[in-house]
Amino acid sequence: MEQIMSLFQSVKLALKQLLSAKFRTFLTMLGIIIGVFSVILLVSIGEAISKNVSTQLGDMGSNLVSISFYSDNPNEKFTYNDAKSLLNEAEIGSPEVMQTKEVRTSEKTANSQVTGINEDYATIKNLELASGRFCSNVDVRYAQKVTVIGAEIAKTYFKNQNPVGKHLQIAGARYLVIGVLEEKGESLFGSADQKLFIPISAAERLFKTDSVDLFYIQTNNTEQVPAIVKQVKQKMSQLFPNNKDAYTVVNQQEALDTFDSITSTLTIGLGAIAGISLLVGGIGIMNIMLVSVTERTREIGIRKAIGASGGDILRQFLIEAIVLSLLGGGIGILLGVFSAQMVTAVSSFEMHVSASTILLAVGFSMFIGVVFGVVPARKASKKMPIDALRAD
């Protein structure tokens, strides 16, 4: 109990000493404030990016395999029929062929992205309908001139109207709007809100090509994915024996693991950059505490003369450095949390400050106070009473 009271008195004395020079105390804390604020904000940004990437990749499922095709040879093609031949009975698949085309209604004319797909695309991409229906197998089989449009496309071309049942022109061809998608928002792979989706067979005619850029394969069982990847690679090597660089086969789970690794490294890097600010703040605290020791030489001499030990003096100056760091850290945490909330409020980028980040900032602040307070505190504790009392 006596030790607790002694500690309380030391903290009270430290606060009184710091408040006696408010402006200097604030300037000293500024480095810690900026450092902790930077740690909170930058680590939160890194965690938000990591969560955002993981969510978007995870939404597509870890049981997804994608085949990308790109060849400079005009005689090499990866057709929709080639892509379908890669599927087994337990799998579904969809192509994705995109081009920018002029889209026209009676009220609006602009260029928009048109994507050729099949009936399984909505399932694979987790797209929900706001109204109408999605492309069917019949639409694909007979190359029907129908389109499902994103939420932003609906607002752009059909203001205050229900687009379903209306027509628009894509590159001069008349298409019937059969469905409108729920608003999805931005993602790593572009926004479905700003696209028009048409049957792949209609896209082949419109784009004047039967080559598929991208094909997705989805299976019900995640454990089968490695075997599917191996099988797909074998089939692709048979289709393109002389150009294995014309395609890539990607396992979605591997992509997710890679992005997790990248974003984790990014978070650590951002935290390290912010840590440099804390280091600079700690050096500032040490400099000011050394000045304080010099200014309070007579006080140290008097306290030692009336019975204070070197340990008492050391503890007092060390507590002052720790209190200074914690005050600066507390303000930095408040600023960091407030900034994260402001970013979330004014943008679509959602940030949350985790408890672990706050604990890291508090722990680092205390660590800085101890490490950079030791030198001035030891210097104060080593002063001889007679020499300290002679000081001006």
N, C-alpha and C positions, 0 to 999 in steps of 0.2 A: 504493500500500500504506500509505503514511504517512497519507494522508487517511482511509482506512478505519479505521486504528487510532485516529486522532483522533476520528472519529465514534463508534467503539465506546466510547471513554473518556467522551465526552460523554453518551452514552446511559446508561452505567454511573453516572456522576455524577448524572444526572437521576433515575434510579431511587433512588439513595441519598438524594437530597434529598426526594423524594416520600415515601419510606418513613419518613423522620424525623418526619413529621407525618401518621401513617396516617389518623386520624379526619378531619382537614381534607381530605386527599387524597380520601378516600371521598366526603365530602359534595360536593366539587367535581366528582367524576366522576359523581355521581348524576344530574345533568341530562343528561349524555351517555348514560349507561346507559338512562335512561327514553326518551330520544329515539331511540336506535338500536333499542331493544326495540320501540318504537311503529312505527318504519319497517318493521322485519322483519315484525311481526305484521299490521299494517294492509295493507301491500302484498301479503302472502301471502293475506290474506282476500280482497282485491280480485281477485287472480289466480285463487284457488280458485273464487270466484263466477263469474268469466268462463269458466273451464274447464268448470264444472258446467253453465252455461247453454248454452255452445257444444256440449257433448257431448249434452245432452238434445235440443236442436234438430237437431243433426247426426244423431242416431240415427234421426230421422224422415225424414232424407234431404233434399237440396236440390232434389229433383225432385217436391216436393209442393206442391199448391195447395189452400188451404182456403177454403170459402165459408161465411160466417156469415150467418144470417138472423134478423132480429128486427124485428117490426112490431107497432105498437099497434092496427092495424086488424084486427079479427077476421075480416074477409072476405078478407084477404090470406093466402095459404098457399104455402109452398114444400114441395111434396110429394116423396116418394121418387121417383115417376115423373118429376117435374120435374128432380130432381137427376140421375137416370140419363140424361136427355136431353142433359146437358152432356158426356157421355163420348164419346170416339172409340174406335175399335177397339183402338188401341194403349195404352189407358189402363185403369186399374182405379179404382174409387171405392167409398167406404163412407159411410153416414150415421152420425151420432152424436146420439142423442136420449136425454136423461137426466132422470130424476125419482127422488125419494126415496120409497120404498114400504116398508110393513111386510113384513118377511120372517120366516117362522115355520117352526120345526121342532118336533119333540116335546120337544127340550131347550132351545130358545132362541127368544126373540121380540125383534126389534129392528128399527129403521129402517136401511135400507141403500140405497145408490145403485144403481139399475137402469138399464142402458144398452142402447138398441136399436141393433143393428148388422147388417151382412150378412157374407157369407162372406169378403170381402176385407179386413175390418177387421184381422185378426191380421197379415196381410202388411204393411199400411200402418203399423201401430203397432209392428211388431217384437215381437209377443207370442209367447212360447214356451209349449208345453203341458208340464205336469208329468205329467199322465195324461189318458186319454180322448181326445176329439176336439173340434174347433171346430165352430161352426155351419156348415152346408152350404147350398148353393143350394136344396136340397129343403126344408130347415127354413124358409128365408125364403119360398119359394113357397107353402108350405101352412100358414104361421103356426103351426109346431109349438111346443108349450109345453115348450121345452128351454132350458137355461141352462148357460153356462160361467162358473165362479166364480173369483175371485181367491184368492191364497194365504191372505190374512187372513180372508176370508169362510169359507174351508174350515176354518180353525182355530176361528173363532167358532161356526159352526153344526154342525160335524162333528168334535168333538174326538176325536183318536185313532182316527178312522175314515177309510175311503176313501169320499169323497162320490160318486164316479162310480157311477151306477146307482140312487142314492137320490133321494128327492123332497123338495122343500120348497115352501112356499106363499109366493107373492108377491102381496100385496094380496088374499089369499083364493083365488087361482087356483093349482092344483097344477102344478109344473114339475119335469121330470126333469133331474137334473144329468148332463150328458154329458162334461164336461171340467173340469180344474182347471189354472189357469195357473201357470207358474213365478213365483217371487217376483221382483218387479220393483223395488220400493222407491219412495220418494217422487220426484216430478218436478214440473216447473213446471205440468203439466197435470193434477195429481192423481195418485193412486196406483191402478193397475189392480188392486192386491192387495185393495182394499176395495170392489170393484164386482162386480155380477152382470151378465152379458151375455146378452141374449136376441135372437132374430131381430127385425128391424125391423117386420115384419108383425105379430108378436105384441105388440110394444111399442105399435103404433098402437091395437090393441084395448085393451090394458091402460091406456094413458095417455089413451084416448078422444080422440086427435088424430092427424091424418095429416100434420101439418106438421113438417118437419125443421129442427132448430136449426143443425146443422153438417154439412157434407159435404166429404169429402176426395177429391181427385183425385191419383193418382200415375201418372207416366209413366216409361218406361224411359230416356228421354233428357233430361238436364238442359237441353240447349240448346233443347229445344222449349218449355220452361216459359214464357218471355215470350209466345210466340205463343198458348199455351193460356190464359194469363191474359187476353190481349186477347179471345180467342174467348169465354171464359166471361163476361166483362163484357158483351160484346155480347148474348149469349143472355139474361143476367139482366136487362139493360135492356129486352129484348123481353118477358120474363115480367112485369116490374114497371115499366112505362113511366112511371107516375105517382108512383113512390116509390123513387128511387134511393138513399135513405138507409136502406132496409130491409135492405140486404145489404152485406157487404164481401168482397172477394176478395183474399187474401193469398198472396204468393209466399213459400215457406218460406226461400229463400235471402235475400230482402230482410229478412225477420224476423231471420234469423241475423246479417246484416250490421249491422242496427240494434242488436241486443243487444250485439254485439261493440263497437260504438262507445260504447254506454252504459256497459258494464262497464270499458272502457279509461279512460273519463273518470272513473269511480268510483275506479279504482285510482290514477290520478294525483291525484285529490282527497284520497284517504286518505293517500297518500304526502306530500302537501303539508301536511296537518294534522300528521302526525308530524314533518315537517321543522321546524315551529315549535318543537317540544320541543327539537330539536337546537340551534336558534338560541338558545333560552333557556339551554341547557347551555353553549353557547359564550360567552355573556355572563358566565356564572358563572366559567368558566375565566379569562377576561380579568380579572375583578375580583380573583380570588384571586392571579393572577400579579402584578398591580399591587401587592397587599399584600406578596407575597413579595419584590418588588424593593425596596420600602421597608424591609422587615425585614433584607434582606441588603446594605444599602448599604455597610457596612464591608467585607464580603467582596468586593464589586465593586471597592472602592478598593484593597484589598490585591492582588487579581489584576491590576489595571491597573498598579499600582506595580511589580510584578515582571515586567511585559512583555506582559501580555495586551492584545490590541487590542480596539477597539470591536466589530469583527466577531466576535471570539471570544466576547465577552460576549453579543452579540446571538444568535449561534448556540446558545449554551448555554441561554439562557432560551426560545428558540424550540423547541429539542429537548424541553425539559421540558414545554412546552405540548402538543407533538405526542404525546409519550409518554403524557401524562395523557389526551388524547383517545382514543388508540388502546387504552389499557387499559380505559377506560370503554366504548369501542365493542366491544371483545372480549367483555366481560361482557354487554353488551346483546345481542350476536349470539347468545351461548349461551342467554340467557333467551328470546329470540325463537324460536329453533329448538326449544327444549324446550317452550315454550308451544304452538307449532304442532303438535308431535307429540302433546301431551296432548289438544288439541282433536280431532285425528284419532282418537286412541285411545278417547275417551269419547263420540264422536258419529259420525254417518254423514257428517259434513261433512269431506271429505278435503282436507287442506292440505299443501302441499310448499313448503319454502323454496328458491327457485331460487338458483343460483350468482350470477346477475346481481343479485339482491336483496342478497346478502351483500357482493358487490363494491361495490354502491352505498352500503351502510352504512359499509363500511371507508373508501371514498373520501371520503364525507361527513365521517366522523370526522376524517380527516387534514386535510381542507379547513378544518374548524372550528378544529383545533389551530393551523394556519398563520395563518388570518385573525385569530383572536382572540388569538394569541400574539405577533403582530407588534408591537402597541402597547406591551405591557409590555417586550418584548425591546429595542425601540428606546429606550425610556425608560432601561433599564439601561445600554445601550451608550453613551448620551450623557453619562452622569455623569462629571464630572471627578475624577480620582484624589484630589486634595487635599481637595475638598469631601466626597467619599465617606468619606475617612479621618477627617474631623472629626465625622462623624455619630455619634450615641450608639448 
